[in-house]
Amino acid sequence: MLFTSKKRAAVVGSAILSMAVFGSFSQAHAAVTKGSHTFKVSAPSYKKTDRNGTFNAQINMGQYVGKKAPMAWSFTTSPAVRAIAASKMQCNAGHMQLKYHDKHPDLKVNYVWHSTVPGNAHNKKYTLYGNCTFRVKVGGKTGTANLGFTFNYSLFDGISKSAALSNGAEDEATAYSSDLQVDYDQ
């Protein structure tokens, strides 16, 4: 969803965005992600666009057959998010299974945030997560936005001993999720 909080937000899509969000501020975490993308030689990339932005990821599977591989990824905010931003973003990314962290304290809201997660082994399930905070102004109201995403993935090169990895259409559709929460100033 574009805007969420403990109480659901109302979103009016027009040239001037207006919304009402009430409730307390909490970390955006996009925890609804249940599916997973499997990178393969025949499918080395992933792309998903939603109301909050566009997420891309890729692994050169042919170059890393039987070896740990780096996963390059990027995230760009959507025009709707850029329209309400009133400051630069502070962004952090991390990983649930690998020692990986990426931190940027001062990114322009239209910056293509990119990084690489090293050391991804084949036939293991992974979760990458990211979070950006920034000031917003919507309909004369100011506040702090918290934009988070999660991406679940695995690698299969077709040669390494295979584990049972699901890769159905439903898994692909829910491999990535993002969430934007706004806490308005009083």
PASE-750332 format. One record per residue (C-alpha): y, z, x; residue in three letters; residue number from 1. Coordinates in steps of 0.25 Angstrom, whole numbers. Example, Ala and Ser with C-alpha at 12.3 -4.5 7.8 and 13.67 -1.06 7.14 Angstrom:
PASE-750332
site north:-18 up:31 east:49 residuo:ALA num:1
site north:-4 up:29 east:55 residuo:SER num:2
This chain:
PASE-750332
site north:0 up:0 east:0 residuo:MET num:1
site north:14 up:-2 east:4 residuo:LEU num:2
site north:20 up:12 east:1 residuo:PHE num:3
site north:11 up:24 east:-2 residuo:THR num:4
site north:13 up:39 east:-2 residuo:SER num:5
site north:6 up:51 east:-8 residuo:LYS num:6
site north:12 up:46 east:-21 residuo:LYS num:7
site north:11 up:31 east:-23 residuo:ARG num:8
site north:23 up:23 east:-20 residuo:ALA num:9
site north:30 up:12 east:-29 residuo:ALA num:10
site north:33 up:-1 east:-22 residuo:VAL num:11
site north:42 up:-11 east:-28 residuo:VAL num:12
site north:41 up:-24 east:-20 residuo:GLY num:13
site north:54 up:-31 east:-20 residuo:SER num:14
site north:65 up:-35 east:-10 residuo:ALA num:15
site north:69 up:-21 east:-10 residuo:ILE num:16
site north:57 up:-11 east:-9 residuo:LEU num:17
site north:58 up:1 east:-17 residuo:SER num:18
site north:48 up:12 east:-19 residuo:MET num:19
site north:46 up:27 east:-22 residuo:ALA num:20
site north:37 up:35 east:-13 residuo:VAL num:21
site north:35 up:50 east:-16 residuo:PHE num:22
site north:27 up:60 east:-8 residuo:GLY num:23
site north:25 up:65 east:5 residuo:SER num:24
site north:24 up:57 east:18 residuo:PHE num:25
site north:11 up:56 east:25 residuo:SER num:26
site north:5 up:47 east:36 residuo:GLN num:27
site north:1 up:33 east:31 residuo:ALA num:28
site north:-13 up:31 east:35 residuo:HIS num:29
site north:-18 up:20 east:26 residuo:ALA num:30
site north:-32 up:27 east:24 residuo:ALA num:31
site north:-37 up:18 east:13 residuo:VAL num:32
site north:-42 up:9 east:24 residuo:THR num:33
site north:-57 up:8 east:21 residuo:LYS num:34
site north:-62 up:-6 east:26 residuo:GLY num:35
site north:-63 up:-11 east:40 residuo:SER num:36
site north:-61 up:-24 east:48 residuo:HIS num:37
site north:-71 up:-29 east:57 residuo:THR num:38
site north:-66 up:-37 east:69 residuo:PHE num:39
site north:-76 up:-48 east:73 residuo:LYS num:40
site north:-76 up:-60 east:82 residuo:VAL num:41
site north:-74 up:-68 east:69 residuo:SER num:42
site north:-64 up:-59 east:63 residuo:ALA num:43
site north:-55 up:-53 east:75 residuo:PRO num:44
site north:-43 up:-50 east:67 residuo:SER num:45
site north:-38 up:-42 east:55 residuo:TYR num:46
site north:-25 up:-44 east:47 residuo:LYS num:47
site north:-20 up:-36 east:35 residuo:LYS num:48
site north:-7 up:-36 east:28 residuo:THR num:49
site north:-3 up:-26 east:17 residuo:ASP num:50
site north:11 up:-22 east:11 residuo:ARG num:51
site north:13 up:-13 east:24 residuo:ASN num:52
site north:11 up:-23 east:34 residuo:GLY num:53
site north:1 up:-32 east:42 residuo:THR num:54
site north:-10 up:-27 east:51 residuo:PHE num:55
site north:-17 up:-36 east:61 residuo:ASN num:56
site north:-29 up:-33 east:71 residuo:ALA num:57
site north:-37 up:-41 east:80 residuo:GLN num:58
site north:-48 up:-40 east:90 residuo:ILE num:59
site north:-53 up:-51 east:99 residuo:ASN num:60
site north:-68 up:-49 east:96 residuo:MET num:61
site north:-73 up:-60 east:104 residuo:GLY num:62
site north:-67 up:-54 east:117 residuo:GLN num:63
site north:-73 up:-41 east:115 residuo:TYR num:64
site north:-87 up:-44 east:111 residuo:VAL num:65
site north:-95 up:-31 east:113 residuo:GLY num:66
site north:-83 up:-24 east:119 residuo:LYS num:67
site north:-72 up:-15 east:114 residuo:LYS num:68
site north:-60 up:-22 east:109 residuo:ALA num:69
site north:-45 up:-20 east:107 residuo:PRO num:70
site north:-40 up:-22 east:93 residuo:MET num:71
site north:-25 up:-27 east:92 residuo:ALA num:72
site north:-18 up:-24 east:79 residuo:TRP num:73
site north:-4 up:-25 east:73 residuo:SER num:74
site north:4 up:-20 east:61 residuo:PHE num:75
site north:17 up:-26 east:55 residuo:THR num:76
site north:24 up:-20 east:43 residuo:THR num:77
site north:26 up:-28 east:31 residuo:SER num:78
site north:40 up:-33 east:26 residuo:PRO num:79
site north:40 up:-23 east:15 residuo:ALA num:80
site north:38 up:-11 east:25 residuo:VAL num:81
site north:49 up:-17 east:34 residuo:ARG num:82
site north:58 up:-18 east:22 residuo:ALA num:83
site north:58 up:-3 east:20 residuo:ILE num:84
site north:58 up:1 east:35 residuo:ALA num:85
site north:70 up:8 east:40 residuo:ALA num:86
site north:66 up:12 east:54 residuo:SER num:87
site north:56 up:8 east:65 residuo:LYS num:88
site north:42 up:12 east:64 residuo:MET num:89
site north:34 up:23 east:72 residuo:GLN num:90
site north:20 up:18 east:73 residuo:CYS num:91
site north:7 up:24 east:77 residuo:ASN num:92
site north:-7 up:18 east:77 residuo:ALA num:93
site north:-21 up:25 east:81 residuo:GLY num:94
site north:-35 up:23 east:79 residuo:HIS num:95
site north:-46 up:32 east:73 residuo:MET num:96
site north:-57 up:29 east:83 residuo:GLN num:97
site north:-51 up:24 east:96 residuo:LEU num:98
site north:-40 up:30 east:105 residuo:LYS num:99
site north:-29 up:22 east:101 residuo:TYR num:100
site north:-14 up:24 east:97 residuo:HIS num:101
site north:-2 up:16 east:96 residuo:ASP num:102
site north:12 up:22 east:94 residuo:LYS num:103
site north:25 up:15 east:92 residuo:HIS num:104
site north:37 up:24 east:89 residuo:PRO num:105
site north:48 up:13 east:86 residuo:ASP num:106
site north:43 up:0 east:80 residuo:LEU num:107
site north:51 up:-9 east:72 residuo:LYS num:108
site north:45 up:-10 east:58 residuo:VAL num:109
site north:43 up:-25 east:59 residuo:ASN num:110
site north:36 up:-24 east:73 residuo:TYR num:111
site north:21 up:-29 east:74 residuo:VAL num:112
site north:15 up:-16 east:78 residuo:TRP num:113
site north:3 up:-20 east:87 residuo:HIS num:114
site north:-7 up:-13 east:96 residuo:SER num:115
site north:-22 up:-14 east:101 residuo:THR num:116
site north:-33 up:-4 east:99 residuo:VAL num:117
site north:-42 up:-5 east:111 residuo:PRO num:118
site north:-57 up:-1 east:112 residuo:GLY num:119
site north:-63 up:-5 east:99 residuo:ASN num:120
site north:-78 up:-5 east:99 residuo:ALA num:121
site north:-86 up:-14 east:91 residuo:HIS num:122
site north:-93 up:-9 east:78 residuo:ASN num:123
site north:-85 up:3 east:76 residuo:LYS num:124
site north:-75 up:6 east:65 residuo:LYS num:125
site north:-61 up:9 east:69 residuo:TYR num:126
site north:-48 up:13 east:62 residuo:THR num:127
site north:-34 up:9 east:67 residuo:LEU num:128
site north:-22 up:16 east:60 residuo:TYR num:129
site north:-7 up:15 east:62 residuo:GLY num:130
site north:5 up:21 east:56 residuo:ASN num:131
site north:20 up:18 east:56 residuo:CYS num:132
site north:32 up:27 east:51 residuo:THR num:133
site north:46 up:22 east:49 residuo:PHE num:134
site north:58 up:25 east:40 residuo:ARG num:135
site north:60 up:17 east:27 residuo:VAL num:136
site north:71 up:15 east:17 residuo:LYS num:137
site north:67 up:10 east:3 residuo:VAL num:138
site north:77 up:9 east:-8 residuo:GLY num:139
site north:87 up:18 east:-2 residuo:GLY num:140
site north:76 up:29 east:1 residuo:LYS num:141
site north:72 up:32 east:16 residuo:THR num:142
site north:59 up:38 east:21 residuo:GLY num:143
site north:48 up:37 east:31 residuo:THR num:144
site north:37 up:27 east:30 residuo:ALA num:145
site north:23 up:29 east:36 residuo:ASN num:146
site north:15 up:16 east:37 residuo:LEU num:147
site north:0 up:17 east:41 residuo:GLY num:148
site north:-12 up:8 east:42 residuo:PHE num:149
site north:-27 up:9 east:46 residuo:THR num:150
site north:-36 up:-2 east:50 residuo:PHE num:151
site north:-51 up:-1 east:50 residuo:ASN num:152
site north:-59 up:-10 east:59 residuo:TYR num:153
site north:-71 up:-13 east:68 residuo:SER num:154
site north:-76 up:-23 east:78 residuo:LEU num:155
site north:-88 up:-32 east:77 residuo:PHE num:156
site north:-91 up:-43 east:88 residuo:ASP num:157
site north:-104 up:-48 east:83 residuo:GLY num:158
site north:-111 up:-44 east:95 residuo:ILE num:159
site north:-110 up:-29 east:97 residuo:SER num:160
site north:-120 up:-21 east:90 residuo:LYS num:161
site north:-116 up:-21 east:76 residuo:SER num:162
site north:-113 up:-9 east:67 residuo:ALA num:163
site north:-112 up:-10 east:52 residuo:ALA num:164
site north:-97 up:-14 east:50 residuo:LEU num:165
site north:-92 up:-18 east:36 residuo:SER num:166
site north:-83 up:-30 east:35 residuo:ASN num:167
site north:-82 up:-33 east:20 residuo:GLY num:168
site north:-70 up:-39 east:13 residuo:ALA num:169
site north:-67 up:-25 east:8 residuo:GLU num:170
site north:-67 up:-19 east:22 residuo:ASP num:171
site north:-58 up:-30 east:27 residuo:GLU num:172
site north:-48 up:-28 east:16 residuo:ALA num:173
site north:-47 up:-13 east:18 residuo:THR num:174
site north:-48 up:-12 east:34 residuo:ALA num:175
site north:-33 up:-10 east:35 residuo:TYR num:176
site north:-23 up:-2 east:26 residuo:SER num:177
site north:-9 up:3 east:27 residuo:SER num:178
site north:-1 up:13 east:20 residuo:ASP num:179
site north:15 up:15 east:19 residuo:LEU num:180
site north:20 up:29 east:15 residuo:GLN num:181
site north:35 up:32 east:14 residuo:VAL num:182
site north:41 up:46 east:14 residuo:ASP num:183
site north:55 up:46 east:8 residuo:TYR num:184
site north:66 up:55 east:13 residuo:ASP num:185
site north:70 up:65 east:4 residuo:GLN num:186
